[in-house]
Amino acid sequence: MPNKWTIISVIGLCLLFIALQWNSFNAPFERDEGSYAYGAWLMTQNRVPYVDTFEHKPPLIYLPYLLAFFIDAAALWPVRLLAFLSFALTVGLVGLTAGREFGQRAGLIAMWLAVPMVMFPPLTPHAANTEKFMILPLMGLVAIYVFSRGKPGSWPWFWAAVCGMAAILYKPIAVFAVLFVFVVWLVESWKERRSARETTANILFASGGAGLTFVLVMGYFLARGAGPAFWEQAVEFNRYYLASAGGLTFDFLFRHLGNFVRYWPALIFLLFWILVKRPKRAWFYLGLLTVSLATIFNTPYGHYYIMLMPIWAIISAISLDSLVGQISLSLKRPAWGGWLAFILMFLTLGSMLWPVRDWFILSPQEITARSYGMLNPFVEAPLVARKVAELTVPGDRVFVAGSEPEILYYAKRLAPSRQTNMYALMIDHPKALFYQKELISDLEKRPPKIIVWSRSPLSWLARQSSPRLVFAYLDKLLSERYDLVGGSIRQFASAYWQEPLKKKTYASCGLKVYKLKKRFDAGRGRL
């Protein structure tokens, strides 16, 4: 039975968990969330992601968004609630894993640290992104390994592989972390028993778990003929997308490390402490952290670092627990260990939360505005989508000239092309011009009733070398066949609709809405 201090600690942890996330449930979607939501909505319309929309992420992320759609199709909070619950389970696994390896006190400390670490504002953690969901099966894999290590039986390998493949199918950046756990487990198992039969059985069970998970997740898409499109987008295009970051660089790593050093000096000290003291079994978590960091260090995006946080929380908890033991031993007061742990953890949490305290009282719109800045039109997207819905009927096609599929989801309107993400048309890769021609052909075949033009450069990411065919085509298309209706005027965390647009507010207009002229609309039909 847990003692009263454990119960109080868990209650306090729940309150902290809610306090750091309560104001983000209704924050407007960013473009990745919009892409997942639009893809999930397509599935309810008897259509298929990868075939009917261009998506370079693996398919498991559509599951929570599909479930959220059936909870409340008009609300933002359902998928954020699912991300909240997924994160809560992750924190529970962090505590169980650290507790199993290093004792109950370390487990509680790890849980307390994991919450603000994942919710660190520079990581843009309020979105229901792939990393927020991915860390649950990834920690599930680690927990199964920890609780089954040294025991006979192959079924744990099966379930661990289910978790590992699920993590990869949320986001492939998990692949090397998953392999690290299995390689360590395999080596340890062989050293303990040196049984070729048992090792073969473990590998077969793990292969079966991974294969079954892959088939169950991919089966729907493969059965609907999305296999070739999935390979084209999630495999071939991803190679070019990753290369578009500019090659190998440590600049982004140093930028993120600068944030960690600035905001988390206590955790940096704890990391150095564990490297000096090297408690037993700490090597596994340090190795897992190193492998994970080596996978993502080249990315400019902070949310990739969410993958590191559960493991770093365990490392910090091990270190803090070791520090408490060292201080108690030096003072010759072992009975003070509990109070010392509480004081040090409180000071550590305080040092982490105080610099970002103002985030906890922001409105949902303010969270989005501060996280993504003025150049991203996420705040005004719901406003524009409502206007688009007013100007159209469900059978009408809507084209968003920019990478803002959240507008399509809000309005519940189909795009005339699978090219709903302009990045695929702009980055330097051999098929960029082909994709532009494909989009132009689709727009000619299915003229959209409405075109929404995103004026943000972040919605296009056009490069010096980017083909310009689509820009010339859209300029001519809009001038000849469409009328400008109005646009959204951004004011940091709010926006208002202006119709018609005025010259003095034009510079503040993030999204412009055009409507097909009547003479072109007549007899157009709806496909």
TACORBEL-V359482 format. One record per backbone hydrogen bond with DSSP energy under -1.0 kcal/mol. NH is the residue of the N-H (numbers start at 1). CO is the residue of the C=O. E is the energy in kcal/mol with one decimal. If there is no record, write none. Layout:
nh->NH co->CO e->E
nh->NH co->CO e->E
This chain:
nh->7 co->3 e->-1.9
nh->8 co->4 e->-2.6
nh->9 co->5 e->-2.3
nh->10 co->6 e->-2.3
nh->11 co->7 e->-2.3
nh->12 co->8 e->-2.6
nh->13 co->9 e->-2.3
nh->14 co->10 e->-2.2
nh->15 co->11 e->-2.0
nh->16 co->12 e->-2.3
nh->17 co->13 e->-2.6
nh->18 co->14 e->-2.1
nh->19 co->15 e->-2.5
nh->20 co->16 e->-1.8
nh->21 co->18 e->-1.4
nh->22 co->18 e->-2.3
nh->24 co->21 e->-1.9
nh->27 co->24 e->-1.4
nh->34 co->30 e->-2.4
nh->35 co->31 e->-2.2
nh->36 co->32 e->-2.3
nh->37 co->33 e->-2.8
nh->38 co->34 e->-2.6
nh->39 co->35 e->-2.3
nh->40 co->36 e->-2.4
nh->41 co->37 e->-2.5
nh->42 co->38 e->-2.3
nh->43 co->39 e->-1.3
nh->45 co->42 e->-1.2
nh->47 co->42 e->-2.2
nh->50 co->53 e->-1.7
nh->52 co->48 e->-3.2
nh->54 co->418 e->-2.7
nh->60 co->169 e->-1.4
nh->62 co->59 e->-1.7
nh->63 co->60 e->-1.6
nh->65 co->61 e->-1.1
nh->66 co->62 e->-2.5
nh->67 co->63 e->-2.4
nh->68 co->64 e->-2.5
nh->69 co->65 e->-1.9
nh->70 co->66 e->-1.5
nh->71 co->67 e->-1.2
nh->72 co->68 e->-2.3
nh->75 co->72 e->-1.2
nh->81 co->77 e->-2.8
nh->82 co->78 e->-2.2
nh->83 co->79 e->-2.2
nh->84 co->80 e->-2.4
nh->85 co->81 e->-2.6
nh->86 co->82 e->-2.4
nh->87 co->83 e->-2.5
nh->88 co->84 e->-2.2
nh->89 co->85 e->-2.2
nh->90 co->86 e->-1.9
nh->91 co->87 e->-2.5
nh->92 co->88 e->-2.0
nh->93 co->89 e->-2.2
nh->94 co->90 e->-2.3
nh->95 co->91 e->-2.2
nh->96 co->92 e->-2.4
nh->97 co->93 e->-2.7
nh->98 co->94 e->-2.5
nh->99 co->95 e->-2.5
nh->100 co->96 e->-2.3
nh->101 co->97 e->-2.0
nh->102 co->98 e->-3.1
nh->103 co->99 e->-1.8
nh->107 co->103 e->-1.9
nh->108 co->104 e->-2.4
nh->109 co->105 e->-2.4
nh->110 co->106 e->-2.4
nh->111 co->107 e->-1.7
nh->112 co->108 e->-2.2
nh->113 co->109 e->-2.3
nh->114 co->110 e->-2.2
nh->115 co->111 e->-1.3
nh->117 co->113 e->-1.6
nh->118 co->114 e->-2.5
nh->119 co->115 e->-1.9
nh->120 co->117 e->-1.1
nh->123 co->120 e->-2.4
nh->124 co->121 e->-2.4
nh->129 co->127 e->-1.7
nh->133 co->129 e->-1.2
nh->134 co->130 e->-2.9
nh->135 co->131 e->-1.8
nh->136 co->133 e->-1.1
nh->138 co->134 e->-1.8
nh->139 co->135 e->-2.1
nh->140 co->136 e->-2.2
nh->141 co->137 e->-2.3
nh->142 co->138 e->-1.8
nh->143 co->139 e->-2.8
nh->144 co->140 e->-2.4
nh->145 co->141 e->-2.2
nh->146 co->142 e->-2.5
nh->147 co->143 e->-2.6
nh->148 co->144 e->-1.6
nh->149 co->145 e->-1.7
nh->151 co->148 e->-2.2
nh->158 co->154 e->-1.3
nh->159 co->155 e->-2.2
nh->160 co->156 e->-2.4
nh->161 co->157 e->-2.1
nh->162 co->158 e->-1.8
nh->163 co->159 e->-2.0
nh->164 co->160 e->-2.6
nh->165 co->161 e->-2.8
nh->166 co->162 e->-2.1
nh->167 co->163 e->-2.4
nh->168 co->164 e->-1.9
nh->169 co->165 e->-2.5
nh->171 co->167 e->-2.2
nh->174 co->171 e->-1.7
nh->175 co->172 e->-2.2
nh->178 co->174 e->-2.5
nh->179 co->175 e->-2.3
nh->180 co->176 e->-2.2
nh->181 co->177 e->-1.9
nh->182 co->178 e->-2.0
nh->183 co->179 e->-2.7
nh->184 co->180 e->-2.4
nh->185 co->181 e->-2.5
nh->186 co->182 e->-2.6
nh->187 co->183 e->-2.5
nh->188 co->184 e->-2.6
nh->189 co->185 e->-2.6
nh->190 co->186 e->-2.2
nh->191 co->187 e->-2.4
nh->192 co->188 e->-1.8
nh->193 co->189 e->-1.9
nh->194 co->190 e->-2.0
nh->199 co->195 e->-2.4
nh->200 co->196 e->-2.4
nh->201 co->197 e->-2.2
nh->202 co->198 e->-2.6
nh->203 co->199 e->-2.3
nh->204 co->200 e->-2.5
nh->205 co->201 e->-2.7
nh->206 co->202 e->-2.5
nh->207 co->203 e->-2.6
nh->208 co->204 e->-2.4
nh->209 co->205 e->-2.4
nh->210 co->206 e->-2.5
nh->211 co->207 e->-2.8
nh->212 co->208 e->-2.7
nh->213 co->209 e->-1.9
nh->214 co->210 e->-2.3
nh->215 co->211 e->-2.4
nh->216 co->212 e->-2.6
nh->217 co->213 e->-2.3
nh->218 co->214 e->-2.9
nh->219 co->215 e->-2.1
nh->222 co->218 e->-3.0
nh->223 co->219 e->-2.7
nh->224 co->220 e->-1.1
nh->225 co->222 e->-1.6
nh->226 co->221 e->-2.9
nh->230 co->226 e->-3.0
nh->231 co->227 e->-2.3
nh->232 co->228 e->-2.3
nh->233 co->229 e->-2.5
nh->234 co->230 e->-2.8
nh->235 co->231 e->-1.0
nh->236 co->231 e->-2.6
nh->237 co->232 e->-2.3
nh->239 co->235 e->-1.2
nh->240 co->236 e->-1.0
nh->241 co->237 e->-2.6
nh->242 co->238 e->-2.7
nh->243 co->239 e->-1.7
nh->244 co->240 e->-1.5
nh->245 co->242 e->-1.3
nh->246 co->243 e->-1.7
nh->254 co->250 e->-2.5
nh->255 co->251 e->-1.9
nh->256 co->252 e->-2.4
nh->257 co->253 e->-3.0
nh->258 co->254 e->-2.0
nh->259 co->255 e->-1.4
nh->260 co->256 e->-2.1
nh->261 co->257 e->-2.8
nh->262 co->258 e->-2.2
nh->263 co->259 e->-2.7
nh->264 co->260 e->-2.7
nh->268 co->264 e->-1.9
nh->269 co->265 e->-2.3
nh->270 co->266 e->-2.2
nh->271 co->267 e->-2.1
nh->272 co->268 e->-2.0
nh->273 co->269 e->-2.4
nh->274 co->270 e->-2.1
nh->275 co->271 e->-1.5
nh->276 co->272 e->-1.5
nh->277 co->273 e->-2.9
nh->278 co->274 e->-2.6
nh->282 co->279 e->-1.9
nh->286 co->282 e->-2.4
nh->287 co->283 e->-2.5
nh->288 co->284 e->-2.4
nh->289 co->285 e->-2.3
nh->290 co->286 e->-2.3
nh->291 co->287 e->-2.6
nh->292 co->288 e->-2.2
nh->293 co->289 e->-2.6
nh->294 co->290 e->-2.4
nh->295 co->291 e->-1.0
nh->296 co->292 e->-1.1
nh->297 co->293 e->-1.7
nh->299 co->296 e->-2.3
nh->304 co->301 e->-1.1
nh->305 co->302 e->-1.7
nh->306 co->303 e->-1.3
nh->307 co->304 e->-1.4
nh->308 co->305 e->-1.1
nh->312 co->308 e->-2.7
nh->313 co->309 e->-2.6
nh->314 co->310 e->-1.7
nh->315 co->311 e->-2.3
nh->316 co->312 e->-2.7
nh->317 co->313 e->-2.2
nh->318 co->314 e->-2.6
nh->319 co->315 e->-2.4
nh->320 co->316 e->-2.8
nh->321 co->317 e->-2.6
nh->322 co->318 e->-2.2
nh->323 co->319 e->-2.6
nh->324 co->320 e->-2.4
nh->325 co->321 e->-2.1
nh->326 co->322 e->-2.2
nh->327 co->323 e->-2.6
nh->328 co->324 e->-2.7
nh->329 co->325 e->-2.2
nh->330 co->326 e->-2.4
nh->331 co->327 e->-2.4
nh->333 co->328 e->-2.4
nh->336 co->333 e->-1.9
nh->337 co->334 e->-1.5
nh->340 co->336 e->-2.8
nh->341 co->337 e->-2.4
nh->342 co->338 e->-2.0
nh->343 co->339 e->-2.6
nh->344 co->340 e->-2.8
nh->345 co->341 e->-2.4
nh->346 co->342 e->-2.4
nh->347 co->343 e->-2.5
nh->348 co->344 e->-2.4
nh->349 co->345 e->-2.9
nh->350 co->346 e->-2.5
nh->351 co->347 e->-2.3
nh->352 co->348 e->-1.3
nh->353 co->349 e->-2.7
nh->354 co->350 e->-2.3
nh->356 co->353 e->-1.0
nh->357 co->354 e->-1.4
nh->359 co->356 e->-1.6
nh->360 co->357 e->-1.3
nh->361 co->358 e->-1.2
nh->367 co->363 e->-2.3
nh->368 co->364 e->-1.8
nh->369 co->365 e->-2.6
nh->370 co->366 e->-2.7
nh->371 co->367 e->-2.3
nh->372 co->368 e->-2.4
nh->373 co->369 e->-1.9
nh->384 co->380 e->-2.3
nh->385 co->381 e->-2.6
nh->386 co->382 e->-1.9
nh->387 co->383 e->-1.5
nh->388 co->384 e->-2.5
nh->389 co->385 e->-2.5
nh->390 co->386 e->-1.8
nh->391 co->387 e->-1.7
nh->396 co->393 e->-2.5
nh->398 co->414 e->-2.4
nh->399 co->450 e->-2.5
nh->401 co->452 e->-3.1
nh->402 co->400 e->-1.7
nh->403 co->459 e->-1.2
nh->404 co->402 e->-1.2
nh->407 co->404 e->-1.6
nh->409 co->405 e->-1.9
nh->410 co->406 e->-2.8
nh->411 co->407 e->-2.4
nh->412 co->408 e->-1.3
nh->413 co->408 e->-1.7
nh->420 co->418 e->-1.9
nh->424 co->421 e->-1.1
nh->425 co->422 e->-1.1
nh->427 co->423 e->-2.4
nh->429 co->427 e->-1.1
nh->432 co->429 e->-1.7
nh->435 co->431 e->-2.7
nh->436 co->432 e->-1.9
nh->437 co->433 e->-2.4
nh->438 co->434 e->-2.3
nh->439 co->435 e->-2.4
nh->440 co->436 e->-2.4
nh->441 co->437 e->-2.4
nh->442 co->438 e->-2.3
nh->443 co->439 e->-2.5
nh->444 co->440 e->-1.7
nh->445 co->441 e->-2.1
nh->446 co->442 e->-2.9
nh->449 co->397 e->-2.0
nh->450 co->397 e->-1.2
nh->451 co->514 e->-2.1
nh->452 co->399 e->-2.7
nh->453 co->512 e->-3.1
nh->454 co->401 e->-2.5
nh->455 co->510 e->-2.5
nh->459 co->456 e->-1.3
nh->460 co->457 e->-1.3
nh->461 co->457 e->-3.3
nh->466 co->463 e->-1.0
nh->472 co->468 e->-1.9
nh->473 co->469 e->-2.2
nh->474 co->470 e->-2.6
nh->475 co->471 e->-2.4
nh->476 co->472 e->-1.9
nh->477 co->473 e->-2.9
nh->478 co->474 e->-2.8
nh->479 co->475 e->-1.8
nh->480 co->476 e->-2.0
nh->481 co->477 e->-2.6
nh->482 co->478 e->-1.1
nh->483 co->515 e->-2.8
nh->485 co->513 e->-2.9
nh->486 co->513 e->-1.2
nh->487 co->498 e->-2.0
nh->488 co->511 e->-2.1
nh->489 co->496 e->-2.8
nh->490 co->508 e->-2.2
nh->491 co->494 e->-3.4
nh->494 co->491 e->-1.1
nh->496 co->489 e->-1.8
nh->498 co->487 e->-2.6
nh->505 co->502 e->-1.1
nh->508 co->505 e->-1.2
nh->509 co->506 e->-1.6
nh->510 co->488 e->-1.4
nh->512 co->453 e->-2.4
nh->513 co->486 e->-3.0
nh->514 co->451 e->-2.8
nh->515 co->483 e->-2.8
nh->516 co->449 e->-2.5
nh->517 co->481 e->-3.2
nh->520 co->517 e->-1.1
nh->521 co->517 e->-2.0
nh->522 co->518 e->-2.0
nh->524 co->521 e->-2.1
